[in-house]
Amino acid sequence: MLRRTTYTVIGVLILCVMLFPVYWMLNASLQPSGNTLTAGFLPLHPTFSGYKRALDEQGGNLVTSMIIAAGTVVLSLAIATPCAYALSQFRSRWVSVGLLAILISQMIPGIVIANALYTAYERIGLLNSIPGLIVANCSSAIPFAILILRSFMLSVPPSLVEAARVDGAGLFRAFVAIVLPISKNSLITAGLFSFLFSWSDFLFALTLTTKGGVRPVTLGIYQYLGTQVQNWNAVMATAVLSAVPAIVLLIAAQKYIAAGAIGGAVK
């Protein structure tokens, strides 16, 4: 009993240390205008002026990030899902080669990919565009989604697809009607991580946007710091607003993430 209590206390202390930056960000966003870095531990006189200013000046960047993240999820799942199913069902020596190539692609530094995409985008006119950022974010999201989805689809019994084929369904219809509903948990998990990859992206946004027309919120906060050194409440309010979608999605999809992560481990 004493050991369990000790572990619980240690766990709570570690959790408090990890969550303190989040609390301080929220606390600073509610402080009056000025240098809120020296504010007290409690917002005794809270104000929402920072949030109003953040929405006025960074609201468009939040919408841009949402569009890019949603587009990344859709494109990533559209490509990764059939690829993962093929890699899980086909029995060929080339499957191992394909998986090795996917793993290697995950090890390539992001700055290398960003520089290569900059040269290509400059030639085809995708710089400073939302489609360009969606494709760039997919370069990180698709390999990860393939690995997540394949680990689950390995447990899908081939007899289910064969039964659908016997009933007259084609390959595509059997895939859509049988495989996708069974893989719901892993699809939600892969989609959520694709969203988080895109939502938190800074490197691609910084490299592939040279004008202010398209500016995700991560880049907006970075550029915001230079002009708001005396108005940290607006900066912190922007950070809080940018964290809300990720927190809401993680809470809403928690049970699906747990099921999707271990789904391929048990047959």
C-alpha positions in Angstrom: 0.0 0.0 0.0 2.8 2.4 0.9 4.7 1.6 -2.3 1.5 2.2 -4.4 1.0 5.6 -2.6 4.6 6.6 -3.2 4.3 5.7 -6.9 1.1 7.7 -7.2 2.6 10.8 -5.5 5.7 10.6 -7.8 3.5 10.2 -10.9 1.4 13.2 -9.9 4.5 15.3 -9.3 5.9 14.4 -12.7 2.5 15.2 -14.3 2.5 18.6 -12.6 5.9 19.4 -13.9 5.0 18.4 -17.4 1.8 20.3 -17.4 3.2 23.5 -15.8 4.2 25.1 -19.1 0.6 24.6 -20.4 -0.8 26.2 -17.2 1.6 29.1 -17.4 0.6 29.6 -21.1 -3.0 29.8 -20.0 -2.3 32.0 -17.0 -0.2 34.4 -19.1 -2.9 34.7 -21.8 -5.3 36.0 -19.1 -3.0 38.6 -17.7 -3.4 42.3 -18.6 -1.4 43.8 -21.5 2.3 44.1 -20.8 5.2 41.8 -19.9 3.2 38.8 -18.5 6.4 36.7 -18.1 6.7 38.2 -14.6 3.0 37.7 -13.7 1.8 35.9 -10.6 0.9 32.3 -10.4 -2.8 33.1 -10.5 -4.7 35.5 -12.8 -6.3 37.5 -10.1 -7.6 40.1 -12.6 -8.2 38.0 -15.7 -8.9 39.7 -19.0 -9.7 38.3 -22.5 -8.3 41.2 -24.4 -5.4 39.0 -25.5 -7.8 36.5 -27.0 -9.7 39.2 -28.9 -6.4 40.5 -30.3 -5.2 37.0 -31.2 -8.4 36.2 -33.1 -8.3 39.5 -34.9 -4.7 39.2 -35.9 -4.1 35.4 -36.1 -7.6 34.1 -36.8 -6.9 33.8 -40.5 -3.7 31.8 -39.8 -5.7 29.4 -37.6 -8.2 28.8 -40.5 -5.3 28.3 -42.9 -3.7 25.6 -40.5 -7.1 23.9 -40.2 -7.5 23.7 -44.0 -4.0 22.4 -44.5 -4.4 19.8 -41.7 -7.7 18.6 -43.0 -6.4 18.3 -46.5 -3.3 16.4 -45.2 -5.6 13.9 -43.4 -7.8 13.3 -46.4 -4.9 12.9 -48.9 -2.8 10.8 -46.5 -5.5 8.3 -45.8 -6.6 8.1 -49.4 -3.0 7.0 -50.3 -1.9 5.2 -47.2 -5.0 3.0 -46.7 -4.9 1.0 -50.0 -1.1 0.9 -49.8 -1.2 -0.6 -46.3 -3.8 -3.2 -47.3 -1.7 -4.2 -50.3 1.4 -4.6 -48.1 -0.5 -6.6 -45.5 -2.2 -9.0 -48.0 0.3 -9.6 -50.8 2.9 -12.3 -50.2 6.0 -11.2 -52.1 9.6 -10.6 -51.3 9.1 -7.1 -52.6 6.8 -6.3 -49.6 9.8 -6.3 -47.3 11.7 -4.0 -49.7 8.8 -1.7 -49.7 8.5 -1.6 -45.9 12.3 -1.0 -45.7 11.9 2.0 -48.1 9.1 3.4 -45.9 11.2 3.1 -42.8 14.2 4.8 -44.5 11.9 7.6 -45.7 11.0 8.3 -42.0 14.7 8.8 -41.2 15.4 11.5 -43.7 15.7 14.9 -42.0 12.8 17.2 -42.6 15.1 20.0 -43.8 16.4 17.8 -46.6 12.9 17.2 -47.8 11.9 20.8 -47.4 14.9 22.0 -49.5 14.2 19.5 -52.2 10.6 20.5 -52.3 11.5 24.2 -52.5 13.4 23.6 -55.7 10.6 21.6 -57.2 7.8 23.9 -56.0 9.6 26.9 -57.5 9.5 25.3 -60.9 5.9 24.2 -60.9 4.5 27.2 -59.0 3.4 25.6 -55.7 5.4 27.9 -53.4 3.1 30.0 -51.1 0.2 27.7 -51.7 -2.1 25.6 -49.5 -1.9 22.5 -51.9 1.9 22.7 -51.7 1.9 22.6 -47.9 -0.6 19.7 -47.9 1.6 17.7 -50.2 4.7 18.5 -48.1 3.0 17.5 -44.9 1.9 14.3 -46.5 5.5 13.3 -47.1 5.8 12.8 -43.4 2.2 11.6 -42.6 1.8 8.9 -45.3 4.7 6.6 -44.3 3.6 6.7 -40.7 0.0 6.1 -41.6 1.0 3.1 -43.8 2.9 1.5 -40.9 0.0 2.1 -38.5 -2.7 0.8 -40.8 -0.7 -2.2 -42.0 -0.1 -3.5 -38.5 -3.8 -3.7 -38.0 -4.7 -5.0 -41.5 -2.5 -8.0 -41.0 -5.1 -9.3 -38.6 -8.0 -8.9 -41.1 -9.0 -12.5 -42.1 -8.7 -13.0 -45.9 -11.8 -15.2 -45.7 -14.0 -12.1 -45.1 -12.8 -10.6 -48.4 -13.1 -13.9 -50.1 -16.7 -14.3 -48.9 -17.6 -10.9 -50.3 -16.0 -11.8 -53.6 -18.1 -15.0 -53.7 -21.2 -12.9 -53.2 -20.3 -10.9 -56.3 -18.4 -7.9 -54.9 -15.4 -6.7 -56.8 -12.0 -6.0 -55.2 -12.7 -2.3 -54.7 -16.2 -2.9 -53.3 -14.9 -5.6 -50.9 -12.2 -3.3 -49.7 -14.6 -0.4 -49.1 -17.5 -2.5 -47.6 -15.4 -5.0 -45.5 -11.9 -3.8 -44.8 -12.5 -0.2 -44.1 -15.3 -0.6 -41.5 -13.2 -3.2 -39.7 -10.2 -0.9 -39.7 -12.1 2.1 -38.2 -9.9 2.4 -35.1 -6.6 2.3 -37.0 -8.0 4.8 -39.6 -8.9 7.2 -36.8 -5.5 6.7 -35.2 -3.6 7.3 -38.5 -5.8 10.3 -39.4 -5.3 11.9 -36.0 -1.5 11.6 -36.2 -1.6 13.0 -39.7 -3.6 15.9 -38.4 -1.1 16.5 -35.6 1.9 16.3 -37.9 0.4 18.9 -40.2 -1.0 21.1 -37.4 2.3 21.4 -35.6 4.4 21.8 -38.8 6.8 24.7 -38.7 9.7 23.6 -41.0 7.7 23.2 -44.2 5.8 26.3 -43.5 8.9 28.4 -43.0 10.7 26.9 -46.0 7.9 26.8 -48.6 6.2 30.1 -47.9 8.1 33.3 -48.8 5.1 35.7 -48.7 2.4 36.5 -46.2 -0.5 35.2 -48.3 -0.4 31.7 -46.9 0.7 31.5 -43.3 -0.1 28.6 -40.9 -0.5 29.5 -37.2 2.9 28.0 -36.2 4.6 30.4 -38.6 2.3 33.2 -37.4 3.3 32.7 -33.8 7.0 32.7 -34.8 6.6 36.0 -36.6 4.2 37.3 -33.9 6.9 37.1 -31.3 9.0 39.9 -32.9 6.2 42.4 -32.9 4.5 41.6 -29.6 7.3 41.6 -27.0 5.3 43.9 -24.8 2.0 42.1 -25.3 2.7 38.5 -24.3 -1.0 37.9 -23.4 -1.8 38.1 -27.2 1.0 35.7 -28.0 0.1 33.3 -25.3 -3.6 33.5 -26.3 -2.7 32.5 -29.8 -0.7 29.6 -28.4 -3.7 28.5 -26.4 -6.1 28.7 -29.3 -3.6 26.7 -31.5 -3.5 24.0 -28.9 -7.3 23.6 -28.5 -8.0 21.6 -31.7 -5.3 19.1 -30.9 -6.4 18.7 -27.3 -10.1 18.3 -28.3 -9.3 15.7 -30.9 -7.0 13.7 -28.6 -9.7 13.6 -25.9 -12.4 12.7 -28.4 -10.4 9.9 -30.1 -8.6 8.5 -27.0 -10.4 5.2 -27.0 -9.9 4.8 -30.8 -6.2 5.5 -30.5 -5.8 2.9 -27.8 -7.7 0.3 -29.8 -6.0 1.2 -33.1 -2.5 1.1 -31.5 -2.9 -2.5 -30.1 -5.4 -3.8 -32.7 -2.7 -5.4 -34.8 -1.0 -7.1 -31.9 -3.9 -9.5 -31.2 -5.5 -11.8 -33.8 
